[in-house]
């Protein structure tokens, strides 16, 4: 599935390369094809499949040449006409209307969180919860009461509940604005949250991290263990953590999201002297706080 999702993502990049503006791509599991829904004004010519296949193959080849961690190999590195299904839609766009209607902005993962005007931690994920929609972050971030939206707008948020102990390091806030199933991967780029990674499937897999303070998405990490318990600086025992290699997080990154592609993996806790990173897996965060990570499916957000 990771290969299929990456091929669908590269198909989106290929459509951008060809100059298209309004489209949706995803892997259709039931038909085993990459579904493309392309919206064009009435009377526009339909793209030639040969040119589209060539553009996607160019992107696949570039992926191979870069030698990325999740390198597509064998059949996964080849695109043929039979692998793509194109559905044409008529309209002027946008193909998806975002539900963020506030003039101030929306809450999402990867933004600054404030304690009385001072930037302190990073938002993890948008959630639905018993007190209403909100966001989650690290439980050790104390006194948080403001959310800084990506354009710099600041609005209030209200603390609801935390787990800072053997259940993990997470807390839940509701905000004064709308929460959307999106997260920042860098300061000017966002992704939709499509699914979550289960805790028991993490070990041995590559994962990425983004914190607002370091402001860099790094993907040279591998999850080494789950069910890790930590006691640092003679503080409380913090359990239900995952450990990943090569963390370069800095102060202010706490609460930031661990992810891969469009999957939510965890909420950042901290690092050790060997540069291992520690995070609360999202399954454990949901269980500890009684919340649900907000998801956006392939065709409706």
C-alpha positions as CSV (number, residue, x, y, z in Angstrom):
1,X,0.0,0.0,0.0
2,X,2.9,2.4,0.7
3,X,4.1,1.9,-2.9
4,X,0.7,2.3,-4.3
5,X,0.1,5.5,-2.3
6,X,3.5,6.9,-3.4
7,X,2.8,6.2,-7.0
8,X,-0.5,8.1,-6.7
9,X,1.3,11.0,-5.1
10,X,3.9,11.1,-7.9
11,X,1.0,11.1,-10.3
12,X,-0.2,14.3,-8.7
13,X,3.2,15.8,-9.1
14,X,3.2,14.7,-12.8
15,X,-0.2,16.5,-13.3
16,X,1.4,19.6,-11.8
17,X,4.3,19.2,-14.2
18,X,1.8,19.2,-17.1
19,X,0.2,22.4,-15.8
20,X,-3.1,21.1,-14.5
21,X,-4.6,22.9,-11.5
22,X,-7.6,21.0,-10.2
23,X,-7.3,17.3,-9.7
24,X,-7.5,14.5,-7.2
25,X,-5.3,11.3,-7.2
26,X,-5.5,8.2,-5.1
27,X,-5.0,4.4,-5.3
28,X,-8.4,2.7,-6.0
29,X,-8.0,-0.5,-3.9
30,X,-11.0,-2.3,-5.4
31,X,-9.9,-1.8,-9.0
32,X,-6.2,-1.7,-8.4
33,X,-5.6,1.5,-10.4
34,X,-4.5,5.0,-9.7
35,X,-7.6,7.1,-10.0
36,X,-7.3,10.6,-11.5
37,X,-10.2,13.0,-11.2
38,X,-9.3,16.0,-13.4
39,X,-11.5,19.1,-13.5
40,X,-11.3,21.3,-16.6
41,X,-13.5,24.1,-17.9
42,X,-16.2,23.1,-20.4
43,X,-14.8,22.5,-23.9
44,X,-11.3,21.8,-22.7
45,X,-9.5,18.9,-24.5
46,X,-9.0,15.7,-22.6
47,X,-5.3,15.0,-21.9
48,X,-3.7,12.3,-24.0
49,X,-3.0,9.2,-21.9
50,X,0.3,8.6,-23.6
51,X,1.6,12.0,-22.4
52,X,0.2,11.5,-19.0
53,X,1.9,8.1,-18.6
54,X,5.2,9.6,-19.8
55,X,5.0,12.4,-17.2
56,X,4.3,9.9,-14.4
57,X,7.1,7.7,-15.5
58,X,9.5,10.6,-15.5
59,X,8.5,11.3,-11.9
60,X,9.0,7.6,-11.0
61,X,12.5,7.6,-12.6
62,X,13.4,10.8,-10.7
63,X,12.4,9.0,-7.5
64,X,14.7,6.1,-8.4
65,X,17.6,8.4,-9.2
66,X,17.3,10.2,-5.9
67,X,17.7,6.9,-3.9
68,X,15.1,7.9,-1.4
69,X,14.5,5.7,1.7
70,X,11.2,4.3,0.4
71,X,12.6,3.5,-3.1
72,X,10.1,2.1,-5.5
73,X,11.4,-1.1,-7.2
74,X,10.4,-3.6,-9.8
75,X,6.8,-3.4,-11.1
76,X,6.2,-0.4,-8.7
77,X,8.7,1.7,-10.7
78,X,6.8,1.3,-13.9
79,X,3.6,3.0,-15.0
80,X,1.5,1.8,-18.0
81,X,-1.8,3.0,-19.4
82,X,-3.6,0.2,-17.6
83,X,-2.4,1.5,-14.3
84,X,-4.2,4.8,-14.6
85,X,-8.0,5.6,-14.7
86,X,-8.9,9.1,-15.8
87,X,-12.3,10.7,-14.9
88,X,-12.9,14.1,-16.4
89,X,-15.0,16.6,-14.5
90,X,-16.4,19.9,-15.8
91,X,-15.9,23.1,-13.8
92,X,-13.7,26.0,-13.1
93,X,-12.4,24.9,-9.8
94,X,-11.4,24.5,-7.1
95,X,-12.1,20.8,-7.3
96,X,-12.3,20.6,-3.5
97,X,-13.7,23.4,-1.4
98,X,-11.9,23.6,1.9
99,X,-14.2,23.9,4.9
100,X,-12.1,26.5,6.7
101,X,-14.5,29.5,6.5
102,X,-12.9,31.6,9.2
103,X,-11.3,34.9,8.2
104,X,-8.8,34.3,11.0
105,X,-7.8,30.8,9.9
106,X,-8.0,27.1,10.9
107,X,-6.2,24.9,13.4
108,X,-4.1,22.0,12.1
109,X,-0.9,20.1,12.8
110,X,2.5,21.8,12.7
111,X,1.7,25.3,14.0
112,X,3.1,27.2,16.9
113,X,1.3,27.0,20.2
114,X,1.7,29.8,22.7
115,X,1.7,30.3,26.5
116,X,0.4,33.8,27.0
117,X,1.9,35.1,23.8
118,X,5.2,33.1,24.0
119,X,5.8,30.4,21.4
120,X,6.3,27.2,23.3
121,X,5.4,24.0,21.5
122,X,4.1,22.6,18.2
123,X,0.5,21.4,17.4
124,X,0.3,17.7,16.6
125,X,-3.0,16.7,15.0
126,X,-6.5,17.9,14.6
127,X,-9.0,15.8,16.5
128,X,-12.6,15.2,17.4
129,X,-13.2,14.7,21.1
130,X,-15.7,14.7,24.0
131,X,-15.4,18.5,24.5
132,X,-15.5,19.2,20.7
133,X,-13.1,19.5,17.9
134,X,-9.6,20.5,18.8
135,X,-5.9,19.7,18.6
136,X,-3.4,17.5,20.5
137,X,0.1,18.3,21.5
138,X,2.7,17.1,24.1
139,X,1.4,16.8,27.7
140,X,4.6,18.3,29.1
141,X,3.8,21.6,27.3
142,X,2.3,23.6,30.2
143,X,0.1,26.7,30.2
144,X,-0.7,26.6,26.5
145,X,-3.7,28.9,25.6
146,X,-3.1,30.3,22.1
147,X,-2.8,28.9,18.6
148,X,-0.8,30.7,15.9
149,X,-2.2,30.0,12.5
150,X,0.1,29.7,9.5
151,X,-0.3,33.3,8.4
152,X,0.5,34.6,11.9
153,X,-3.0,35.1,13.2
154,X,-3.4,34.1,16.8
155,X,-6.6,32.8,18.4
156,X,-7.4,31.3,21.8
157,X,-7.6,27.6,22.7
158,X,-8.8,25.9,25.9
159,X,-7.1,23.1,27.8
160,X,-9.3,20.0,28.2
161,X,-7.3,17.0,29.3
162,X,-3.8,15.5,29.3
163,X,-2.0,12.3,29.8
164,X,1.6,12.7,31.1
165,X,2.6,9.4,32.5
166,X,2.6,5.8,31.7
167,X,-0.2,6.3,29.1
168,X,2.0,8.7,27.0
169,X,2.8,12.4,26.7
170,X,-0.2,14.1,25.1
171,X,-2.8,16.7,25.8
172,X,-6.1,17.9,24.2
173,X,-7.2,21.5,23.6
174,X,-10.3,22.9,21.9
175,X,-9.8,26.1,19.9
176,X,-11.9,29.1,19.0
177,X,-11.7,28.4,15.3
178,X,-12.2,25.4,12.9
179,X,-9.9,22.3,13.0
180,X,-9.1,20.7,9.6
181,X,-7.5,17.3,8.9
182,X,-4.2,18.8,7.6
183,X,-0.6,19.1,8.8
184,X,2.4,21.2,7.8
185,X,5.4,19.4,6.4
186,X,7.3,22.6,6.0
187,X,6.4,26.3,6.7
188,X,4.6,26.8,3.3
189,X,3.4,23.3,2.5
190,X,0.6,21.1,4.0
191,X,-0.8,17.6,3.5
192,X,-4.1,16.0,4.2
193,X,-4.4,13.4,7.0
194,X,-5.7,10.3,5.3
195,X,-5.1,7.6,7.8
196,X,-3.2,6.7,11.0
197,X,-0.4,4.2,11.6
198,X,-1.1,1.5,14.1
199,X,1.4,1.1,16.9
200,X,2.2,-2.6,16.3
201,X,3.1,-1.9,12.6
202,X,5.7,0.8,13.3
203,X,8.9,-1.0,14.2
204,X,11.4,-1.2,11.4
205,X,9.7,1.4,9.2
206,X,10.9,4.8,8.1
207,X,9.1,7.8,9.5
208,X,9.3,11.6,9.1
209,X,9.2,14.4,11.6
210,X,8.3,18.1,11.5
211,X,8.4,20.6,14.3
212,X,7.6,24.3,14.0
213,X,10.7,25.4,15.8
214,X,13.3,23.5,13.7
215,X,11.0,24.1,10.7
216,X,12.5,21.2,8.8
217,X,10.8,18.0,7.7
218,X,13.3,15.1,8.2
219,X,12.7,11.5,7.0
220,X,16.0,9.8,7.9
221,X,14.4,8.1,10.9
222,X,13.5,4.4,11.6
223,X,11.3,3.3,14.4
224,X,13.4,1.0,16.6
225,X,11.0,0.2,19.4
226,X,7.5,0.8,20.8
227,X,6.2,0.4,24.3
228,X,9.2,2.5,25.6
229,X,9.1,4.0,29.1
230,X,11.3,7.0,30.0
231,X,12.2,8.8,33.2
232,X,14.2,11.9,32.6
233,X,15.4,14.7,35.0
234,X,13.9,12.8,37.9
235,X,10.4,13.5,36.6
236,X,7.5,11.2,36.1
237,X,7.6,7.9,34.3
238,X,6.4,8.5,30.7
239,X,5.3,5.3,28.9
240,X,3.7,4.1,25.7
241,X,6.4,5.8,23.6
242,X,8.0,4.9,20.4
243,X,11.7,5.4,19.8
244,X,13.1,6.4,16.4
245,X,16.7,7.0,15.2
246,X,18.4,10.2,14.1
247,X,16.2,12.9,15.6
248,X,17.3,16.5,15.1
249,X,14.4,18.1,16.9
250,X,15.0,21.2,19.0
251,X,13.2,23.1,21.8
252,X,9.8,24.1,20.7
253,X,9.3,21.0,18.5
254,X,7.5,19.2,21.3
255,X,4.1,18.1,20.3
256,X,4.9,18.1,16.6
257,X,3.7,15.3,14.3
258,X,5.6,12.2,13.3
259,X,4.2,11.0,9.9
260,X,4.8,9.3,6.6
261,X,3.2,10.5,3.4
262,X,-0.4,11.3,4.6
263,X,-0.4,9.0,7.6
264,X,-0.4,10.3,11.2
265,X,2.1,8.4,13.3
266,X,2.7,10.2,16.6
267,X,3.2,13.3,18.8
268,X,6.7,14.3,19.7
269,X,8.0,13.9,23.2
270,X,11.8,14.5,23.1
271,X,15.3,13.2,22.2
272,X,18.1,11.5,24.1
273,X,21.9,12.1,24.1
274,X,22.2,9.5,21.2
275,X,19.8,11.6,19.0
276,X,17.0,9.0,19.3
277,X,13.6,10.7,19.1
278,X,10.6,9.6,21.3
279,X,6.9,10.1,20.4
280,X,3.5,9.0,21.6
281,X,2.0,6.8,18.8
282,X,-1.4,8.3,17.7
283,X,-3.2,5.1,18.7
284,X,-2.0,5.6,22.2
285,X,-2.8,9.3,22.1
286,X,-6.4,8.5,21.0
287,X,-6.8,6.0,23.8
288,X,-5.3,8.2,26.5
289,X,-7.4,11.3,25.6
290,X,-10.6,9.8,24.3
291,X,-10.2,11.6,21.0
292,X,-10.1,10.6,17.3
293,X,-7.6,12.0,14.8
294,X,-9.6,13.9,12.0
295,X,-9.1,12.2,8.6
296,X,-9.8,13.3,5.1
297,X,-10.6,10.5,2.6
298,X,-9.4,10.4,-0.9
299,X,-12.3,12.2,-2.5
300,X,-14.0,14.2,0.2
301,X,-12.5,16.4,2.9
